Each structure stands twice: as structure tokens, then as C-alpha cells.
Amino acid sequence: MTLAKNHNFKDKVVVITGAGGVLCAYFAKEIAKTGAKVALLDINLESAQKFAAEISAQGYIAKAYKTNVLELDSIKQTRDAIAADFGTCDILINGAGGNNPKATTDNEFHELDLPPATKSFFDLDKAGIEFVFNLNYLGTLLPTQVFAKDMVGKTGANIINISSMNADTPLTKIPAYSGAKAAISNFTQWLAVHFSHVGIRCNAIAPGFLVSNQNRALLFDAEGKPTARAHKILTNTPMRRFGEASELMGGILFLMDEEYAGFINGVILPIDGGFSAYSGV
């Protein structure tokens, strides 16, 4: 069963960044079932094209566009191409983001006697930190600058950003990613206020812990058994399991839909199995 049957976005143009990745591609596939025209943006064109072809093969409308969300010229070229193919953007989902090993410490806590090979906070790579922060924050701000210009005054226009549980409670080892997602939550609220007089709503989802290609090695060892970090996550998630991509979809479709969420603006919706509600005791 698909949630799409509860929502009608027929002929709406939905732009999704980061859609060459598995998670945002899943969003694109489900949103296409609502009748929307879906533009899949990613720097990896081949991956985005693969997912767009899968959507088209099912009889829905989708097209891939090579886009670097950190380059304004690239985003503007994509906007013009989408406008020629589908029309101007109605709904923007800023899904591009991620972490990088160069911005990740080996240790959760700094100690006086760390092993010599440990990559500590003091060893984090400046370029890696910049990459993570820019990809997540600028990679949301710049596409919004470009696409929101065409959304002003449109009925039902809205923006969905992707925040994270670590925006409110930073996770160990990943200071750049945690800080960038905190910035996304703040930026979401800023946009909600800024565009409130011209009909553009802006909200975000804050996913809890899902297993993805990006974090699989952190959560499971070579034999597929949960790591110590995975055990900590599950212990602090009251529902005692990882989430599924499909469990994010209801929140996204709800926030997108003017009939359901027309007066919801500036919200960061946790979808986390209770992680944010649990104190640990």
C-alpha cells in the first residue's frame, strides 16, 4: 500500500536535491505516485538517471538533472532546464547532505592516554569540515535561493528541509555534521518567517536512526553484527529498532500537502522512534 493515494499533487513540479542517493530517490518514487512531475537533482547524473528511469517505467513523470548544489550557476542552469521541461518549481525538497570521514573523530571522549594513531578532535581536517558544513548548509541555502524565487505567490508552495536528531543533541564523533544540521533547523525556522507573507511554507523532518550506505559500517561489523555504537543507539531509542525510509514518507507528504498542513510552518518534525523524548533513564 502506498501513502500516495491520500495526496494529490497532480501537475505540481517537485524538485528534490540529492536524489541520486537511495533515500531521496525513494522520496522521488513515492511522490511521483501522487501525480507530481518530479525532478531528481544530483551531482551523480548516472545515479539520478537510473532512479528517474525506474519512475518513468512505472508510468509516472520524472527526469534527472546533473546539479552541483554548491555552485549557483549549476543550480540556475538546472532551474531553467526544469522550467522548460515541466514548468517552475512548486515544492522543493532539500535532500542533499551527508558526512565525511575527514570530519569525524575516532574517539567519543578525549582522554589523556589516547593511542598514538587516534584521529582526535585536534586532527580533524579543515577541508573536510568545510565540505560537510557547506554540503549540508550551503547545499540547502543555495537551491532555496534559486528555486524559491519561482515559488513566490504560488498556491501550495513549500520547502521541506532534512534536519536530524543530532541537530538538538549532537552525536559524538561528528561535530561538523551535527553543527550543520543544527544550522538547518535554524534556517528552516528563518525561512518560514521570511517567506510567510508570500505564501511559501517551510518545514523540516528530523530523522532518527536509519541504516544507510553512509552509516552501515558504523552500525554493523564485517559479520553483520551490531557495533557498540549501534547498541547505544538502540538502547536510547524507546522503540528499540532502526527506522525505515518508508517511515519518513508520511511526514514528508503530510508537510507538503496544503490540505493537511496549510497552517504548519517552521516545524522540525522528529521521526525517531522516541529518541528525542527519552532521557536515558
C-alpha positions, 0 to 999 in steps of 0.5 A: 500500500502506498501513502500516495493515494491520500495526496494529490499533487497532480501537475505540481513540479517537485524538485528534490536535491540529492536524489541520486542517493537511495533515500531521496530517490525513494522520496522521488518514487513515492511522490511521483505516485501522487501525480507530481512531475518530479525532478531528481537533482544530483551531482551523480547524473548516472545515479539520478538517471537510473532512479528517474528511469525506474519512475518513468517505467512505472508510468509516472513523470520524472527526469534527472538533472546533473546539479552541483548544489554548491555552485549557483550557476549549476543550480540556475542552469538546472532551474531553467532546464526544469522550467522548460521541461515541466514548468517552475518549481512548486515544492522543493525538497532539500535532500542533499547532505551527508558526512565525511570521514575527514570530519569525524573523530575516532574517539567519543571522549578525549582522554589523556592516554589516547593511542598514538594513531587516534584521529582526535578532535585536534586532527580533524581536517579543515577541508573536510569540515568545510565540505560537510558544513557547506554540503549540508548548509550551503547545499540547502541555502543555495537551491532555496535561493534559486528555486524559491524565487519561482515559488513566490505567490504560488498556491501550495508552495513549500520547502521541506528541509532534512534536519536530524536528531543530532541537530538538538543533541549532537552525536559524538564523533561528528561535530561538523555534521551535527553543527550543520544540521543544527544550522538547518533547523535554524534556517528552516525556522528563518525561512518560514518567517521570511517567506510567510507573507508570500505564501511559501511554507517551510518545514523540516523532518528530523530523522532518527536512526536509519541504516544507510550506505553512509552509516552501515559500517558504523552500525554493523561489523564485517559479520553483520553484527551490531557495533557498540555504537549501534547498541547505544543507539538502540538502547536510547531509542524507546522503540528499540529498532532502526527506522525505515525510509518508508517511515519518513514518507508520511511526514514528508507528504503530510508537510507538503500537502496544503490540505493537511498542513496549510497552517504548519510552518517552521516545524522540525518534525522528529521521526525517531522512534522516541529518541528525542523524548527519552532521557536515558533513564 
